[in-house]
Amino acid sequence: METPNVPDPAFKRRVKAKAYPVREKGGLIWAYLGPPELEPAFPHYPWFDVPDSNRINAYAVDNCNYVQVFEALVDSSHLNILHTDGLGASSKLENLNFAAAADMAFDAGPRIEVDDTDFGFHYAALRGGESSGQDVHVRITAVTAPFFVANPNEDLWMCVVPINDYQCVHFHVFFHPERRMNEEPLRSKMLEHVGLDAEALRNYNMTYDTVAAPGGPDRRNHFLQNRASLKQGKFSGFHSFTQEDAAVVMSAGPIKDRTQETLAPADAAVMRYYRMMLQMAKSVAAGGSPIGVDADPRRIQGRNATLPHGSDWRGLVPGHRVTSRWRAARETEAIPS
């Protein structure tokens, strides 16, 4: 701003620092880091329109590459396995939409179908409905490139933003057009239930000011797992959803060695995410546009519903433009390129 050690008063006007356009909206700070001439219109998310009283903004910092955290967001089957305790308690919480996830706890091996779309892809986890007369429970996750998710619970938006190659921030936005979830006691109940309350995050070194502090979760301390609670009947030994996910994704190391992983049909959406990111990189390198850069977030939504046998889940998201379709069977069906 000033150069008091330079006699020439015009010197400071010849020095410039790079700056990026920044906006504050919906309780978050947004920055555009690309070329000025390619800046798209600022996206308008549905939760921009709800009052502050109806929206909760929360975050968690993870000590690993952002893709590892994102993989959990497109793996419906891990909910049944890793989050057994949390799902069991979800249905008991009044005025919260977690019951939408609790309803799918009966089937840990959903059938997976994925549709590429103009904004990224849809990932549908189908449970039940395999015989005539049996209803099917559907959870549709909408993934917008490169790292945004509209959760099937319909009142949760998430994104996982890299800090660097080895750390990332997992943003959560809970919202509802009518429910005043950002007021007590509902706010505390919701954050404590998922492990996003300040105490739980700090105890697990998942805030900006604690992520590098000594004593954080690692292999030497079993990622801070409470072994005594296992003997008392708790499944995971971790505080809640957020800490359970963190232990798993960090256990693979700062950057997971994917050359050694074996993917199953349940990982269909994880595979699709890998391919989407590679396709985006190739497209931009060739002078093209990234996937989803012009997508309107107001029409992108996650959904959950129970449908009659034989129904097409795509009817729940009729406004989405599908560019290709593919599916993964429960066991041995090959995953197409």
N, C-alpha and C positions, 0 to 999 in steps of 0.2 A: 504493500500500500504506500509506503514511503521509502525513500533512499537518502537518509540524512548524511551519509558519508560520500555522496556523489554531488559535486557542485552543480552539475548540469540539471536543472529542474525538469527537463524534457526526457531525461534518461528513463524514468520509471514508466513513461508512456510507450517505450519501445520494448518493454518486457511483458510477456503474456504467459499466463498459466492456463493449461487446458481445463475446461469446465464442462460439465454435462447437465442437460436439463433434468430437473428434479421436481417432483410434485408430492404433496401429501394428500392422501385420499384413503378413506375407509380405515383409518387408524394405522396405515402403513406409509412408508416413504418409498417412492418409486423413482428409479433413475433409468434414463436411456443412455446406453454406452456405445451405440453404433454410429455409423457415419451420419452426419447431420442431414444430408440430402436423401437418406433412406428412412428417416424417422416416420413411423406409422402414426396413425391417430391414437391418442391415449385411450386405452381400453376402459370400458365402463362395466364393472362387475355388479351383479344384482345386489350384493350387500352394501354397495355404496349408498343405496337408497333407503336403508333402514337407519333409524336414529341410533346414537351411541348406546343408549340404554338396551338396545336389542342386538348388540354385537359384542363379542369377546375376542380380543386380539391376544394371542399368546405365541411364544416361541420356545424352542429348545435348541441348544447347540450340541452337535455330535462330533466326536473326534474321529471322523473317517470321511472318505470321499462321498460326495452327495449322491451318487448313483446307488450306493449301497443302501442308503436311507430310502431312496425312492422305490427301490425294489419291493419293499414291504407294503407300499401303498397300492401296488398292483398284484398282490398275492392274497386273494380272499381266503384261501385255505389256512393260512397261518393264524388267522383269527381264532379258529376253532382249537388249534394246537397250542400256540404260545399264550393266548389270552384267555384261557379257560376260566380263571378266577374272575377277571373283569367282566366277561360276558355273563357269567352267572349272577353278578351283582347288578348288571345294567338294568335288567327288567324290574328291579326293585326301586329304582330311582324315579320319583314322580316328576312330571313336567320336563323330562329330558327325552330326546329322541334316540337315546342309545338303545332303546328297546328294538329299534329297527335292525340293529346288528345282533341283538340277543336272540332274535327269532331264528337265525340261521345256524345256531349252535348244534343242531341235530345232525349235520352232515359235514364232515371234515374233508370230503373228497368231491367238491363240486365239478360239474362239467364246465368247461371254459370255452367261450366263443369271443372272438375279437373281430371288430370291424375297423378298418382304417377309415378315417374321416378327413375332411378338409382342415381340421384343427389339430389332429393327432390320431387318437383312436378311442374306441369304446371297448371296454372289457366287461363282459357279462359272466357272472358266476351263477350257474343254475343248479339248484338243489331240489330233488324230488321230481315228480312229473314224468317218471320213466315208464309208467304203465297207465293205461286208459283210466280216466276217472280220478287220477291223482294230480293234485295241484302242484305247480312248480314255484318255488321261491326264487326270485330274481334279484340280484344286486348288480347294478350297472355303474361302473366307474368311468367317468369321462376324463381322459388325459389330454391336456393341451400342451403342445410342445412349447418350451423344452422341459419344464419341470413343474407344471401346474396340475392339480387334481380337484375335480368336483366329486366329493365323496358320496356314496350311495345313500347315506343317511339323510341327504338333501338339505342339511343345514350346516354343512362343514365344507370349507374350501381350504386347500393346503398347497404349499409350494416348498421346495427344498432348494435353497440357493447356496452355491459354493462360496466359501470364504477364500479358500485356496484348494490345492489338490487333496489336502488331508483333513479339512474341517468344513463344516457346513452349518447352515441355520435352517431349521424346520419351522416354517411359519404355519400357524393355525388361525383360521377365522371362523368362529361359530356365530351363526346369525339366524334370526327369525323375524318375519314381517310383523308379528304380533307379540311374541313372547319377550318379556323384559329380562333376558337372561344375564345381562351385565349388572344386574342389581342383586344385592344380598337378600336371602341366602343362596339363591340359585347359582350365582357366579362361583362362589367358593365350592359348592357341591360339584359343579361340573369340572372345574379345574382339578380338584382333589381326586375325583374319580379317575381321570385319565393320567394323573401324574404330572400335570402342567402347573401346579401351584408352586409358588416361590420356594417354599421349604423343600419340597421334593426335588426340584431342579437343582438347587444349590447343594443339597446333600449328595447329589450324583454328579456334580461338576458339569452341569449342563446349561450354565448361563455364561454370558460374555466375560464376566469378571471371575468366574471360577473354573473355566474350561482348562486353563493351564496350571491350576493350583495343584500342589502335591496331594497324593492320596486319592487321585481319581480312579475310576474303574479301569482295571486291566487284568491280564491273566494271573498276575501274582496274587491279587486279592479276590479272585473269582468274580471280577466285575461287580463287586460289592453285593453279591448274592447273600441273602440271609438264610443260611443253611438250617438254622433252628426252626424257621417258619415252615420248612419242608416237612419236618417231623410233626408239625401241628396240622398238616393237611393242605397247606398252600402249594399250588402246582409249581410255580416258577421260582419262588423265593425272592422275587423283586417287587418293588413298591406297586407299580401299576403298568398300564399299557406303554407309556413313554419309556420307562426304565427297562421294561422287557425287550422292546424293540432295540433300544440302544445297546444292550448287552449283546444281542445277536449280531447286529450290523458291525459293531466295533470288534467283535471276536474274530472277524475275518481279516483284521489288520487295517492299516490306514487306507490302502488300496487293495481290494480283493484280487487274487490271482484267478482270473476267469478262464485261463487256459486249462485249469485242472478241475473245473466244476462240471457236474453232470446234471443237466436240466431234465425235468420230468414234464409230462403233459400239463400238470398244475401250474407250471411256470410259463404258460403260453404268453401271458401278457408281459412278463419279464423279458422274454425273447423279443416280443414286438417292440418294447421300449428300446432295447439295444439297437435293433434294426432301424427304428425311427431316428435315433440320434446319429447313427452312421449315415443314413440317407440325407439328413439335414446338413451334416458336415460336407458331404460330397456335393450337394446342391449349391451350397454357398461358395465352395471352392471353385465351382464351375461358373460362378456369376449369377446363380439363381437366388430365389428368395427362400428364407426358412419356412418350414411348415407352420401354419397357424398364425403368421405374422399379422394377417388382416382379419382374423376370426373375431366375431362379436361375442364376448363372454356372456352376454345376456341370454343367449340361446343355448349355452352349453351347461348341462346339468347332469348330476348323478341321480339315479332313481332306484327305489326298491319297491317291490310289489309281489303279491301272490297271484299267479295267473292260472287259468284252467289248462289242463293237459293239451298240448298241441298249439298253444298260442305262441305268437312270435313276439319276443321281448322288445323288438325294435319299434313296436307300436307305442311304447312308453316314451320314446324320444323321436317323434315323427319329424321334428324340424332339423334333424342332423343329416348332412349330406354324406352318404357312405361312398367311399371310393373303391374298397375291396373288402371281401369277407373271407374268414377262415376260422377253423375250429380245432380244438384239441379234445380227444377222447380221454376217458379216465385213465387208460393204461398205455396202450401201445401204438395208437394211431400216430402216423408221422406228422410232423409239423412242416407245412409247405413254406417255401422261401417267400 
